[in-house]
Amino acid sequence: MINILANTKIYKNYQTSIPKEIREKFNITKDTVVEWGVNENNEIVLKTRKKVTFDDVVGMIKKDDELSDDWDIDKAVYFNE
């Protein structure tokens, strides 16, 4: 069962807002990325993650002269590995 904390409506250009109760409960800020998906029951699923910063990317660069391919870099950025 899902506990509904708040409702929003869809505005012009299909925009909506994240209710204050949800933003506070899950620490959602302007640097949060919302990912939309559909699960096996055909239900909408939302996931959040923090936006990747330049400092995050710099920290992923390998220091032992081993070069990564584009996919390794993309995967590390997206999954925060």
PyRosetta script that sets phi, psi and omega in degrees:
from pyrosetta import init, pose_from_sequence

init()
pose = pose_from_sequence("MINILANTKIYKNYQTSIPKEIREKFNITKDTVVEWGVNENNEIVLKTRKKVTFDDVVGMIKKDDELSDDWDIDKAVYFNE")
pose.set_psi(1, 142.2)
pose.set_omega(1, -179.0)
pose.set_phi(2, -102.5)
pose.set_psi(2, 131.7)
pose.set_omega(2, 173.5)
pose.set_phi(3, -89.0)
pose.set_psi(3, 117.0)
pose.set_omega(3, -179.8)
pose.set_phi(4, -88.2)
pose.set_psi(4, 118.8)
pose.set_omega(4, -179.5)
pose.set_phi(5, -91.5)
pose.set_psi(5, -29.7)
pose.set_omega(5, -176.7)
pose.set_phi(6, -162.9)
pose.set_psi(6, 163.7)
pose.set_omega(6, 175.8)
pose.set_phi(7, -120.8)
pose.set_psi(7, 150.2)
pose.set_omega(7, 171.6)
pose.set_phi(8, -133.7)
pose.set_psi(8, 166.3)
pose.set_omega(8, 176.2)
pose.set_phi(9, -117.4)
pose.set_psi(9, 163.1)
pose.set_omega(9, 177.6)
pose.set_phi(10, -91.2)
pose.set_psi(10, 129.0)
pose.set_omega(10, -177.8)
pose.set_phi(11, -101.9)
pose.set_psi(11, -174.8)
pose.set_omega(11, 177.8)
pose.set_phi(12, -51.0)
pose.set_psi(12, 144.0)
pose.set_omega(12, -177.8)
pose.set_phi(13, 62.2)
pose.set_psi(13, 22.5)
pose.set_omega(13, 176.1)
pose.set_phi(14, 62.1)
pose.set_psi(14, 31.9)
pose.set_omega(14, 178.4)
pose.set_phi(15, -91.2)
pose.set_psi(15, 154.1)
pose.set_omega(15, 174.9)
pose.set_phi(16, -143.5)
pose.set_psi(16, 173.5)
pose.set_omega(16, 176.7)
pose.set_phi(17, -122.7)
pose.set_psi(17, 158.2)
pose.set_omega(17, 178.0)
pose.set_phi(18, -92.6)
pose.set_psi(18, 121.8)
pose.set_omega(18, -177.1)
pose.set_phi(19, -59.1)
pose.set_psi(19, 148.0)
pose.set_omega(19, -178.1)
pose.set_phi(20, -54.4)
pose.set_psi(20, -42.0)
pose.set_omega(20, -178.9)
pose.set_phi(21, -59.3)
pose.set_psi(21, -40.1)
pose.set_omega(21, 179.6)
pose.set_phi(22, -72.3)
pose.set_psi(22, -45.3)
pose.set_omega(22, 179.3)
pose.set_phi(23, -56.8)
pose.set_psi(23, -44.8)
pose.set_omega(23, -178.5)
pose.set_phi(24, -70.4)
pose.set_psi(24, -43.8)
pose.set_omega(24, -177.7)
pose.set_phi(25, -61.9)
pose.set_psi(25, -36.9)
pose.set_omega(25, -175.7)
pose.set_phi(26, -110.0)
pose.set_psi(26, 14.2)
pose.set_omega(26, 177.2)
pose.set_phi(27, 51.8)
pose.set_psi(27, 48.8)
pose.set_omega(27, 179.1)
pose.set_phi(28, -85.8)
pose.set_psi(28, 126.1)
pose.set_omega(28, -178.6)
pose.set_phi(29, -123.9)
pose.set_psi(29, -176.6)
pose.set_omega(29, 178.3)
pose.set_phi(30, -67.0)
pose.set_psi(30, -15.0)
pose.set_omega(30, 178.5)
pose.set_phi(31, -95.2)
pose.set_psi(31, 10.8)
pose.set_omega(31, 179.8)
pose.set_phi(32, -92.1)
pose.set_psi(32, 136.0)
pose.set_omega(32, 175.2)
pose.set_phi(33, -101.7)
pose.set_psi(33, 131.6)
pose.set_omega(33, 177.3)
pose.set_phi(34, -103.4)
pose.set_psi(34, 124.4)
pose.set_omega(34, 179.2)
pose.set_phi(35, -106.1)
pose.set_psi(35, 129.8)
pose.set_omega(35, -178.9)
pose.set_phi(36, -102.4)
pose.set_psi(36, 141.7)
pose.set_omega(36, 177.6)
pose.set_phi(37, -153.0)
pose.set_psi(37, 177.9)
pose.set_omega(37, 177.4)
pose.set_phi(38, -131.6)
pose.set_psi(38, 129.2)
pose.set_omega(38, -179.3)
pose.set_phi(39, -88.7)
pose.set_psi(39, -176.6)
pose.set_omega(39, -176.1)
pose.set_phi(40, -66.3)
pose.set_psi(40, -18.4)
pose.set_omega(40, 177.3)
pose.set_phi(41, -92.9)
pose.set_psi(41, 11.6)
pose.set_omega(41, 179.9)
pose.set_phi(42, 63.0)
pose.set_psi(42, 33.7)
pose.set_omega(42, 177.2)
pose.set_phi(43, -104.4)
pose.set_psi(43, 144.7)
pose.set_omega(43, 177.7)
pose.set_phi(44, -72.4)
pose.set_psi(44, 134.0)
pose.set_omega(44, 179.2)
pose.set_phi(45, -123.6)
pose.set_psi(45, 130.8)
pose.set_omega(45, 176.0)
pose.set_phi(46, -113.0)
pose.set_psi(46, 135.8)
pose.set_omega(46, 174.5)
pose.set_phi(47, -127.6)
pose.set_psi(47, 150.3)
pose.set_omega(47, 178.5)
pose.set_phi(48, -121.1)
pose.set_psi(48, 151.7)
pose.set_omega(48, 173.5)
pose.set_phi(49, -152.2)
pose.set_psi(49, 159.1)
pose.set_omega(49, 178.2)
pose.set_phi(50, -77.9)
pose.set_psi(50, 143.6)
pose.set_omega(50, 177.9)
pose.set_phi(51, -64.2)
pose.set_psi(51, 138.9)
pose.set_omega(51, -179.6)
pose.set_phi(52, -77.6)
pose.set_psi(52, 131.0)
pose.set_omega(52, 179.8)
pose.set_phi(53, -100.1)
pose.set_psi(53, 168.9)
pose.set_omega(53, 176.9)
pose.set_phi(54, -58.9)
pose.set_psi(54, -42.0)
pose.set_omega(54, 179.5)
pose.set_phi(55, -61.7)
pose.set_psi(55, -36.2)
pose.set_omega(55, 176.8)
pose.set_phi(56, -62.0)
pose.set_psi(56, -43.3)
pose.set_omega(56, -178.6)
pose.set_phi(57, -67.5)
pose.set_psi(57, -42.8)
pose.set_omega(57, 179.5)
pose.set_phi(58, -59.2)
pose.set_psi(58, -38.6)
pose.set_omega(58, -180.0)
pose.set_phi(59, -68.1)
pose.set_psi(59, -15.7)
pose.set_omega(59, -179.2)
pose.set_phi(60, -88.6)
pose.set_psi(60, -13.1)
pose.set_omega(60, -177.8)
pose.set_phi(61, -68.0)
pose.set_psi(61, 131.2)
pose.set_omega(61, -178.7)
pose.set_phi(62, -72.5)
pose.set_psi(62, 139.9)
pose.set_omega(62, -174.1)
pose.set_phi(63, -96.9)
pose.set_psi(63, -2.8)
pose.set_omega(63, -173.6)
pose.set_phi(64, -104.7)
pose.set_psi(64, 32.6)
pose.set_omega(64, 178.8)
pose.set_phi(65, 62.7)
pose.set_psi(65, 6.7)
pose.set_omega(65, 177.6)
pose.set_phi(66, -86.4)
pose.set_psi(66, 117.2)
pose.set_omega(66, -177.9)
pose.set_phi(67, -85.1)
pose.set_psi(67, 141.0)
pose.set_omega(67, 175.7)
pose.set_phi(68, -96.7)
pose.set_psi(68, 151.6)
pose.set_omega(68, 173.9)
pose.set_phi(69, -82.9)
pose.set_psi(69, 172.8)
pose.set_omega(69, -176.6)
pose.set_phi(70, -58.2)
pose.set_psi(70, -39.1)
pose.set_omega(70, -178.2)
pose.set_phi(71, -64.2)
pose.set_psi(71, -42.5)
pose.set_omega(71, 178.9)
pose.set_phi(72, -60.3)
pose.set_psi(72, -41.8)
pose.set_omega(72, 179.8)
pose.set_phi(73, -67.2)
pose.set_psi(73, -47.0)
pose.set_omega(73, 178.9)
pose.set_phi(74, -59.1)
pose.set_psi(74, -43.9)
pose.set_omega(74, -179.2)
pose.set_phi(75, -63.2)
pose.set_psi(75, -43.2)
pose.set_omega(75, -180.0)
pose.set_phi(76, -63.6)
pose.set_psi(76, -40.7)
pose.set_omega(76, 179.6)
pose.set_phi(77, -68.3)
pose.set_psi(77, -47.4)
pose.set_omega(77, -175.1)
pose.set_phi(78, -67.9)
pose.set_psi(78, -44.9)
pose.set_omega(78, -176.6)
pose.set_phi(79, -94.9)
pose.set_psi(79, 3.6)
pose.set_omega(79, 177.8)
pose.set_phi(80, 56.1)
pose.set_psi(80, 46.1)
pose.set_omega(80, -179.1)
pose.set_phi(81, -88.5)
pose.dump_pdb("model.pdb")
